[in-house]
């Protein structure tokens, strides 16, 4: 933009010159402008050529086609798939250990709901503190879940009684025995 303004000033200066000097200066001015125009044309041609080369390169470069992903392969590694790792790591219990575990679960299912809740809360606090869950904690939660499910089934079937209901039943039975002994033989 500064050159254009300077060119306009030059023309104003040229108008003030004598006719011979004006012609000479205008020819030089014209030559300079022709050179600038030629340089601009060369730059345009180079730019167009460069754009064409880039387009050709883009056409030559093959864009990778998306592959279909098999999710099961995401879980496979050197050790095989996830199921085989879990199967291999599974604890193998003897019949005696399995029976002891069943007895423990049955005993746990007889505990009060409040006690089961406290056990769950304890495991929760341990997991919250450490930031991860151990297999032992997972086993504890599975056992507590079994006991709670057992209680839930008893409630649905009507066989679950609260402590107060059991006390009431014992008292009723005791009264019945007392009445029978006192006079109702």
C-alpha positions as a LaTeX table, in Angstrom:
\begin{tabular}{lrrr}
\hline
Residue & $x$ (\AA) & $y$ (\AA) & $z$ (\AA) \\
\hline
Unk1 & 0.00 & 0.00 & 0.00 \\
Unk2 & 2.89 & 2.38 & 0.73 \\
Unk3 & 4.30 & 1.72 & $-2.75$ \\
Unk4 & 0.96 & 2.56 & $-4.35$ \\
Unk5 & 0.81 & 5.87 & $-2.50$ \\
Unk6 & 4.41 & 6.54 & $-3.44$ \\
Unk7 & 3.55 & 5.74 & $-7.06$ \\
Unk8 & 0.71 & 8.26 & $-6.97$ \\
Unk9 & 3.07 & 10.86 & $-5.49$ \\
Unk10 & 5.59 & 10.04 & $-8.22$ \\
Unk11 & 2.95 & 10.70 & $-10.85$ \\
Unk12 & 2.16 & 14.06 & $-9.27$ \\
Unk13 & 5.89 & 14.84 & $-9.28$ \\
Unk14 & 6.18 & 13.66 & $-12.89$ \\
Unk15 & 3.39 & 15.99 & $-14.01$ \\
Unk16 & 5.49 & 18.89 & $-12.78$ \\
Unk17 & 8.45 & 17.92 & $-15.01$ \\
Unk18 & 9.15 & 19.10 & $-18.51$ \\
Unk19 & 7.62 & 16.99 & $-21.29$ \\
Unk20 & 10.92 & 15.25 & $-22.23$ \\
Unk21 & 11.77 & 14.43 & $-18.64$ \\
Unk22 & 8.15 & 13.39 & $-18.05$ \\
Unk23 & 8.27 & 10.87 & $-20.95$ \\
Unk24 & 11.56 & 9.44 & $-19.72$ \\
Unk25 & 10.29 & 9.08 & $-16.14$ \\
Unk26 & 6.94 & 7.60 & $-17.29$ \\
Unk27 & 8.76 & 4.96 & $-19.38$ \\
Unk28 & 10.84 & 3.98 & $-16.33$ \\
Unk29 & 7.69 & 3.99 & $-14.25$ \\
Unk30 & 5.96 & 1.76 & $-16.81$ \\
Unk31 & 8.91 & $-0.66$ & $-16.89$ \\
Unk32 & 8.91 & $-0.95$ & $-13.10$ \\
Unk33 & 5.18 & $-1.63$ & $-13.12$ \\
Unk34 & 5.61 & $-4.28$ & $-15.87$ \\
Unk35 & 8.32 & $-6.00$ & $-13.80$ \\
Unk36 & 6.08 & $-5.96$ & $-10.74$ \\
Unk37 & 3.19 & $-7.39$ & $-12.78$ \\
Unk38 & 5.45 & $-10.11$ & $-14.23$ \\
Unk39 & 6.65 & $-11.01$ & $-10.74$ \\
Unk40 & 3.02 & $-11.14$ & $-9.58$ \\
Unk41 & 2.13 & $-13.46$ & $-12.53$ \\
Unk42 & 5.10 & $-15.71$ & $-11.70$ \\
Unk43 & 4.02 & $-15.85$ & $-8.08$ \\
Unk44 & 0.47 & $-16.74$ & $-9.15$ \\
Unk45 & 1.75 & $-19.50$ & $-11.46$ \\
Unk46 & 4.00 & $-20.90$ & $-8.71$ \\
Unk47 & 1.12 & $-20.85$ & $-6.24$ \\
Unk48 & $-1.24$ & $-22.61$ & $-8.69$ \\
Unk49 & 1.47 & $-25.19$ & $-9.43$ \\
Unk50 & 2.05 & $-25.77$ & $-5.73$ \\
Unk51 & $-1.69$ & $-26.21$ & $-5.12$ \\
Unk52 & $-1.90$ & $-28.77$ & $-7.95$ \\
Unk53 & 1.06 & $-30.72$ & $-6.52$ \\
Unk54 & $-0.55$ & $-30.79$ & $-3.09$ \\
Unk55 & $-3.83$ & $-32.01$ & $-4.58$ \\
Unk56 & $-1.99$ & $-34.72$ & $-6.52$ \\
Unk57 & $-0.19$ & $-35.80$ & $-3.36$ \\
Unk58 & $-3.50$ & $-35.93$ & $-1.48$ \\
Unk59 & $-4.99$ & $-38.07$ & $-4.27$ \\
Unk60 & $-1.96$ & $-40.39$ & $-4.25$ \\
Unk61 & $-2.03$ & $-40.85$ & $-0.50$ \\
Unk62 & $-4.57$ & $-43.49$ & 0.37 \\
Unk63 & $-6.59$ & $-42.65$ & 3.41 \\
Unk64 & $-6.92$ & $-45.64$ & 5.69 \\
Unk65 & $-10.30$ & $-47.31$ & 5.61 \\
Unk66 & $-11.91$ & $-47.94$ & 9.01 \\
Unk67 & $-11.66$ & $-51.54$ & 10.11 \\
Unk68 & $-14.44$ & $-53.41$ & 11.79 \\
Unk69 & $-13.51$ & $-54.04$ & 15.41 \\
Unk70 & $-14.14$ & $-57.41$ & 17.05 \\
Unk71 & $-14.73$ & $-56.55$ & 20.70 \\
Unk72 & $-13.73$ & $-60.01$ & 21.91 \\
Unk73 & $-10.24$ & $-59.47$ & 20.53 \\
Unk74 & $-9.86$ & $-56.37$ & 22.71 \\
Unk75 & $-9.83$ & $-58.64$ & 25.76 \\
Unk76 & $-7.36$ & $-61.11$ & 24.34 \\
Unk77 & $-3.71$ & $-60.91$ & 25.21 \\
Unk78 & $-0.74$ & $-63.17$ & 25.52 \\
Unk79 & $-2.59$ & $-65.19$ & 28.13 \\
Unk80 & $-5.66$ & $-65.75$ & 25.94 \\
Unk81 & $-9.11$ & $-64.30$ & 26.34 \\
Unk82 & $-10.64$ & $-62.98$ & 29.53 \\
Unk83 & $-12.77$ & $-66.04$ & 30.20 \\
Unk84 & $-9.77$ & $-68.37$ & 30.12 \\
Unk85 & $-7.84$ & $-66.11$ & 32.53 \\
Unk86 & $-10.79$ & $-66.04$ & 34.95 \\
Unk87 & $-11.20$ & $-69.81$ & 34.72 \\
Unk88 & $-7.49$ & $-70.35$ & 35.35 \\
Unk89 & $-7.50$ & $-67.99$ & 38.36 \\
Unk90 & $-10.66$ & $-69.45$ & 39.90 \\
Unk91 & $-10.20$ & $-70.88$ & 43.38 \\
Unk92 & $-10.54$ & $-74.64$ & 43.52 \\
Unk93 & $-12.18$ & $-75.64$ & 46.81 \\
Unk94 & $-12.23$ & $-79.16$ & 48.20 \\
Unk95 & $-15.57$ & $-80.70$ & 49.21 \\
Unk96 & $-14.73$ & $-80.09$ & 52.89 \\
Unk97 & $-13.90$ & $-76.42$ & 52.28 \\
Unk98 & $-17.04$ & $-76.03$ & 50.19 \\
Unk99 & $-19.20$ & $-77.53$ & 52.97 \\
Unk100 & $-17.59$ & $-75.24$ & 55.58 \\
Unk101 & $-18.28$ & $-72.26$ & 53.34 \\
Unk102 & $-21.95$ & $-73.29$ & 52.94 \\
Unk103 & $-22.28$ & $-73.61$ & 56.72 \\
Unk104 & $-20.73$ & $-70.16$ & 57.14 \\
Unk105 & $-23.19$ & $-68.68$ & 54.66 \\
Unk106 & $-26.10$ & $-70.39$ & 56.43 \\
Unk107 & $-24.91$ & $-69.06$ & 59.82 \\
Unk108 & $-24.52$ & $-65.60$ & 58.26 \\
Unk109 & $-28.08$ & $-65.77$ & 56.92 \\
Unk110 & $-29.33$ & $-66.20$ & 60.51 \\
Unk111 & $-27.70$ & $-62.94$ & 61.64 \\
Unk112 & $-29.83$ & $-59.87$ & 62.18 \\
Unk113 & $-30.25$ & $-57.53$ & 59.20 \\
Unk114 & $-28.60$ & $-54.73$ & 61.17 \\
Unk115 & $-25.49$ & $-56.88$ & 61.68 \\
Unk116 & $-25.35$ & $-57.63$ & 57.96 \\
Unk117 & $-25.69$ & $-53.94$ & 57.23 \\
Unk118 & $-22.78$ & $-53.18$ & 59.58 \\
Unk119 & $-20.63$ & $-55.78$ & 57.79 \\
Unk120 & $-21.41$ & $-54.19$ & 54.41 \\
Unk121 & $-20.63$ & $-50.75$ & 55.83 \\
Unk122 & $-17.26$ & $-51.99$ & 57.17 \\
Unk123 & $-16.26$ & $-53.40$ & 53.77 \\
Unk124 & $-17.43$ & $-50.19$ & 52.10 \\
Unk125 & $-15.27$ & $-48.07$ & 54.39 \\
Unk126 & $-12.24$ & $-50.30$ & 53.78 \\
Unk127 & $-12.70$ & $-50.08$ & 50.00 \\
Unk128 & $-13.27$ & $-46.33$ & 50.19 \\
Unk129 & $-10.06$ & $-45.89$ & 52.20 \\
Unk130 & $-7.85$ & $-48.07$ & 50.00 \\
Unk131 & $-9.39$ & $-47.07$ & 46.68 \\
Unk132 & $-9.75$ & $-50.66$ & 45.45 \\
Unk133 & $-11.47$ & $-53.89$ & 46.40 \\
Unk134 & $-9.58$ & $-57.07$ & 47.24 \\
Unk135 & $-10.75$ & $-60.56$ & 46.34 \\
Unk136 & $-11.33$ & $-61.26$ & 50.06 \\
Unk137 & $-13.57$ & $-58.20$ & 50.33 \\
Unk138 & $-15.39$ & $-59.28$ & 47.19 \\
Unk139 & $-15.91$ & $-62.74$ & 48.75 \\
Unk140 & $-17.26$ & $-61.13$ & 51.95 \\
Unk141 & $-19.72$ & $-59.07$ & 49.92 \\
Unk142 & $-20.81$ & $-62.17$ & 47.99 \\
Unk143 & $-21.45$ & $-64.02$ & 51.27 \\
Unk144 & $-23.39$ & $-61.08$ & 52.74 \\
Unk145 & $-25.37$ & $-60.84$ & 49.52 \\
Unk146 & $-26.22$ & $-64.56$ & 49.84 \\
Unk147 & $-27.40$ & $-64.03$ & 53.43 \\
Unk148 & $-29.52$ & $-61.02$ & 52.46 \\
Unk149 & $-31.02$ & $-62.93$ & 49.54 \\
Unk150 & $-31.82$ & $-65.80$ & 51.93 \\
Unk151 & $-33.57$ & $-63.35$ & 54.28 \\
Unk152 & $-35.44$ & $-61.79$ & 51.36 \\
Unk153 & $-36.71$ & $-65.22$ & 50.27 \\
Unk154 & $-37.83$ & $-65.97$ & 53.86 \\
Unk155 & $-39.69$ & $-62.66$ & 54.00 \\
Unk156 & $-41.47$ & $-63.43$ & 50.72 \\
Unk157 & $-42.44$ & $-66.91$ & 51.87 \\
Unk158 & $-43.58$ & $-65.65$ & 55.29 \\
Unk159 & $-41.09$ & $-67.75$ & 57.30 \\
Unk160 & $-38.94$ & $-64.80$ & 58.41 \\
Unk161 & $-39.75$ & $-63.53$ & 61.86 \\
Unk162 & $-38.31$ & $-60.59$ & 63.66 \\
Unk163 & $-36.97$ & $-61.02$ & 67.18 \\
Unk164 & $-40.11$ & $-59.45$ & 68.66 \\
Unk165 & $-42.30$ & $-61.84$ & 66.67 \\
Unk166 & $-40.26$ & $-64.81$ & 67.91 \\
Unk167 & $-40.49$ & $-63.57$ & 71.52 \\
Unk168 & $-44.22$ & $-63.11$ & 71.08 \\
Unk169 & $-44.56$ & $-66.69$ & 69.76 \\
Unk170 & $-42.54$ & $-68.09$ & 72.70 \\
Unk171 & $-44.64$ & $-66.10$ & 75.16 \\
Unk172 & $-47.87$ & $-67.33$ & 73.55 \\
Unk173 & $-46.61$ & $-70.91$ & 73.69 \\
Unk174 & $-45.57$ & $-70.44$ & 77.33 \\
Unk175 & $-49.00$ & $-69.04$ & 78.23 \\
Unk176 & $-50.64$ & $-71.94$ & 76.47 \\
Unk177 & $-48.56$ & $-74.45$ & 78.45 \\
Unk178 & $-49.26$ & $-72.58$ & 81.70 \\
Unk179 & $-52.99$ & $-72.54$ & 81.03 \\
Unk180 & $-52.94$ & $-76.21$ & 80.20 \\
Unk181 & $-51.02$ & $-77.09$ & 83.34 \\
Unk182 & $-53.19$ & $-74.91$ & 85.64 \\
Unk183 & $-56.46$ & $-76.25$ & 84.80 \\
Unk184 & $-57.04$ & $-77.25$ & 81.34 \\
Unk185 & $-55.51$ & $-80.70$ & 81.54 \\
\hline
\end{tabular}
